[in-house]
Amino acid sequence: MIGSKPYIGFKTFYAMATEEDLPNEGKNKGESWEAGYKRRVVKTTKPEHKEDGYNWRIKGKDRPEVTIKLYKSKPDYKEFTKQMKRVAGHEFGG
């Protein structure tokens, strides 16, 4: 017994666990690249960006106020994936 609750080992817990008790094993792998493109490529609203001729931006995932990169015309899907891989390289050292 640990504390006031009886202790069960990991193997026992795993054997007794229901689907909801188990860790998320690959069920939700995040959004698809296509969904990310639709959600994250947006028109810019900042006047200083528009003054410089930029009309589109790729916004950050967890912090939408952060701009990954500015564009004068809407970037295509290929450019979006290129920038996402570049940012992932900074985050994960790849």
Order of alpha helices (4+ residues) and beta strands (2+ residues): alpha-alpha-beta-alpha-beta-beta-alpha
